[in-house]
Amino acid sequence: MVFENGRIRVFEDRVLQPAGSASTYTVVEEQAGAVVVVAVDQADQVVLLRQHRYPIDVVTLEVPGGEVPFGQDPLDQAQTELRDETGVEAGRLEPLAWFAPWPARVRRWSLAVLATELDVSHLAVKGQGEDEAIHDVRLYSRAELVRLMAAGEIVDGNTLCSLGLYWAKFPGS
């Protein structure tokens, strides 16, 4: 291990590649898992938020989500993230799939969660953590999302993956 704090550990591992060559591999291990929430209302609109992301210095368009504290139920945390970031309450939550956001460098699993039976009457920017900078929250139609994705205006990998999982599992939506 070359670095550790309360959130991450960084390793420089010597590995034997499948072809037999040895190399050094840098791995970032996230201490917590994560949830991302595809919140879909009765009109098949999806809740997304605009948030400044310091590491890339860009305001991104993303599904709500966040870290899952050790020992916390991911579905409970999905409800908390949805409510705290957007003001939306979900009557139903179900796992879509686990995925690895960047398996080439980061050891972390994320759970994509489908939230339905939404109460969007309090849709707005709500509570933010000290490392969040949420600017806006709104509902987007599938046509809008497809256009934004095709135009390269959605760059967040968790959002692209979770929307893809949702549309793969529910293609008629």
C-alpha positions in Angstrom: 0.0 0.0 0.0 1.3 3.4 -0.9 -1.4 5.6 0.5 -4.4 5.4 2.8 -7.0 7.7 4.4 -10.5 7.2 5.6 -12.0 6.9 2.1 -9.4 5.3 -0.2 -6.3 3.1 -0.3 -3.9 3.1 -3.1 -1.8 0.0 -4.0 1.1 -0.5 -6.3 0.9 -4.3 -6.9 3.3 -6.5 -8.8 1.2 -8.8 -10.9 1.7 -11.6 -13.3 -0.3 -10.9 -16.5 -2.2 -13.8 -18.2 0.5 -13.9 -21.0 3.2 -14.4 -18.3 4.8 -10.9 -18.1 5.2 -9.2 -14.8 4.1 -5.6 -14.3 3.2 -3.0 -11.7 -0.5 -2.2 -11.4 -1.9 0.8 -9.6 -5.2 0.2 -7.9 -7.4 2.6 -6.0 -9.6 0.9 -3.5 -12.7 2.8 -2.3 -13.6 2.0 1.3 -17.3 2.3 0.7 -19.6 0.9 -1.9 -22.1 3.1 -3.8 -25.6 3.4 -5.0 -27.0 5.2 -8.0 -30.7 5.7 -8.3 -32.7 5.7 -11.5 -35.9 7.4 -10.2 -38.7 7.1 -12.8 -42.1 8.8 -12.5 -45.4 7.6 -13.8 -44.8 9.4 -17.2 -41.4 7.5 -17.5 -39.4 10.7 -16.8 -36.2 10.3 -14.9 -34.9 12.5 -12.0 -31.5 14.0 -12.7 -29.4 16.7 -11.1 -26.7 19.1 -12.2 -23.7 19.0 -10.0 -20.2 20.5 -10.1 -17.6 17.8 -10.0 -14.3 19.2 -8.7 -11.9 16.4 -10.1 -12.9 17.2 -13.7 -14.1 20.8 -13.1 -17.4 20.3 -14.9 -21.0 20.6 -14.0 -22.4 17.1 -14.8 -25.9 15.8 -15.3 -26.3 12.7 -13.1 -28.7 10.4 -11.4 -28.8 10.8 -7.6 -26.5 8.6 -5.7 -23.7 8.3 -3.2 -21.6 6.2 -0.9 -23.0 3.4 1.2 -21.6 3.5 4.7 -20.2 0.2 5.9 -23.0 -1.9 7.4 -25.8 0.2 5.8 -28.4 -1.4 3.6 -27.9 -0.2 0.0 -31.6 0.2 -0.7 -32.1 2.3 2.5 -29.1 4.4 1.4 -30.7 4.8 -2.1 -33.8 6.2 -0.5 -31.8 8.6 1.6 -29.7 9.8 -1.3 -32.8 10.3 -3.5 -34.6 12.3 -0.7 -31.6 14.3 0.4 -30.4 15.3 -3.0 -33.7 15.8 -4.8 -36.6 16.0 -2.4 -38.2 13.0 -4.1 -39.6 10.0 -2.1 -39.9 6.6 -3.7 -42.7 4.2 -2.8 -40.8 1.3 -4.3 -37.1 0.5 -4.7 -35.6 -2.5 -6.4 -32.0 -3.5 -7.4 -31.2 -3.3 -11.1 -27.7 -4.7 -11.0 -24.3 -4.4 -9.4 -21.5 -3.0 -11.6 -17.9 -1.9 -11.4 -17.6 1.7 -12.5 -13.9 1.6 -13.5 -12.5 -1.9 -13.0 -9.2 -1.0 -14.8 -8.1 1.1 -11.8 -10.7 1.3 -9.0 -11.8 -1.6 -6.7 -15.4 -0.6 -6.0 -18.8 -2.0 -6.7 -21.9 0.2 -7.2 -25.6 -0.9 -7.1 -28.0 0.6 -9.6 -31.4 0.9 -8.0 -34.7 1.5 -9.7 -37.0 3.9 -7.8 -40.7 4.1 -8.7 -44.0 5.2 -7.3 -42.4 8.6 -6.8 -43.7 11.6 -4.9 -42.1 14.5 -6.8 -44.2 17.2 -5.1 -41.1 18.4 -3.3 -38.7 18.1 -6.2 -35.9 20.6 -5.5 -32.2 20.8 -4.5 -32.3 19.6 -0.9 -29.6 18.7 1.6 -26.0 18.6 0.4 -22.9 17.1 1.9 -19.9 19.3 2.3 -18.3 17.9 -0.9 -21.5 18.4 -3.1 -22.4 21.4 -5.3 -25.8 20.5 -6.7 -27.2 23.3 -8.9 -30.5 22.0 -10.2 -32.9 19.0 -10.1 -35.5 18.2 -12.7 -37.3 15.4 -14.6 -36.1 14.4 -18.1 -38.0 12.4 -20.7 -36.4 9.4 -22.4 -36.2 11.4 -25.6 -34.3 14.2 -23.9 -31.9 11.8 -22.2 -31.2 10.0 -25.4 -30.5 13.3 -27.1 -28.2 14.5 -24.3 -26.3 11.2 -24.2 -25.8 11.2 -28.0 -24.6 14.8 -27.9 -22.0 13.9 -25.2 -23.7 16.2 -22.6 -24.0 13.3 -20.1 -20.5 12.3 -19.1 -21.0 10.7 -15.7 -20.2 7.0 -16.1 -22.6 5.9 -13.3 -25.5 7.7 -15.0 -24.7 6.3 -18.4 -24.4 2.8 -17.0 -27.5 2.9 -14.8 -29.7 4.4 -17.6 -28.4 1.6 -19.9 -29.2 -1.0 -17.3 -32.7 0.4 -16.8 -33.4 0.6 -20.6 -32.0 -2.9 -21.1 -34.2 -4.4 -18.4 -37.3 -2.3 -19.4 -36.9 -1.7 -23.1 -40.5 -0.6 -23.6 -40.1 2.2 -21.1 
